């Protein structure tokens, strides 16, 4: 890569960055550096919240909830659609911010992160007018009963760094559609697109307190989760953190939804189209530098084609062009931080120690002009056993473990022998076999002869240590709503003769 690729001017980064609380941009005493992973250099100083700002944000959201919940659905829809339009107008800037702050290639930021966030807001804007209750039958004469669905209240949304803006959208869309207000805590490693989003929220005209943002590390997240004004917590991130959030939330009996880690099996049978399977295995692990909860990190391959498929994927991995996401020729960017790169490399070394073979990659990579970046060679590991650390724990990096299997029964035993249950893939020309295996995979999503497909209307979520609760689709609205039963005595409403009747 040529060293002439430079950071573009982004006006948003020139001025002081502030939190957004109660419709105001709030200065803080502290700050934290957010780093460009491609250079290792500080990109901006983000405002650092304390418990004081967390308290102010939740109080503002609680106050706003009293009116936002009764705002006509059509008005809430118009505000959400307007925000989506503003995102669309500023999509190039937002994609650039995402590339600089996260490290992903520009095409990924444009085609996935920003585009899907826009469609998600528009989709849930449509749901504001379609949240219905029910008239319920009962066995008591003269009684009329209705079940209403109402918003739960203030939502705490804690989001990760791998898809910064999109993960905010996953929570923001259904929360606003349901009539909830929200306090967002983005990851301190990539908070900039969320701060830019708050400027657009303000421009769109949302009432003060409906949407708020605080930034900080685990202490800020913990303060938000335990705040008595928060009624629901929506979290995406590591399983260990999700468990801690559950422990913290239990004292307040808060609703919790968790989208956690994954160790997804991507399964290739000998009768599969190997060209398509190779492409699916490649994209399933190296998309977003492997920093995706759905990454197909365990590649199970039927024995007759195991060596051939492993060789194909390794050959393609060796040719991946590393570089800055600003370069249109870049296929894979850096990892999020030096510490995370060291963690991923530790898994590769553990695989070697346990007898696996690193077919390609595994080491730090140096890119000309970006020697300070956190680049890692795309890695394919063969001769992996399913009980190895590299096959059991989430690595969250561009590391693929190839595991052979003899038959369908062995495959299912191996694929389900893991604490996670987020996603999975199946490659075969036999549709009956595909559906049979899909039924027996313990995963929230199964892709057949494709991998990593998402749509705003299709629910997504995990099982086991991958969490619970769905994002996307109608099902994602449910955790933001609760039911109220209303009884009416119709006999009491009937006026007596000569009373309450005007002639």
ABEGO torsion letter per residue (X at the ends): XBAABBBBBBAAAABBBBBBBGGBBBBBABBBBBBBAAAGBBABBBBBBBAAAAAAAAAAAAAAAAAAAABBAAAAAAAAAAAAAAAAAAAAAAAAAAAAAAGBBAAAAAAAAAAAAAAAAAAAAAAAAABBBBBBBBABBGBBBBBBBBBAEBBBBBBBAABAAAAAAAAAAAAAAAGBBBBBBBBAABAAAAAAAAAAAAAAGBBBGABBBBBEBAAAAAAAAABAABABBBBBEBAAAAAAAAAAAAAAGBBBBBBBBBBBBBBBBAABBAAAAAAAAAAAAABGGGBBAABBABBBBBAAAAAAAAAAAAAAAAABBBEBAABAABABBBBABAAAAAAAAAAAAAAAAAGBBBABEGBBBBBBGAAABBBBBBBBBBGBBAABAAAABBAGBBBBBBBBBABAAAAAAAAABBABBABBBBBBABAAAAAAAAAABBBABBBBGBBGBBBAABBBEBBEAAEBEBBEEAAAAAAABBBBBBBBBAAAABBBBGBGBBX
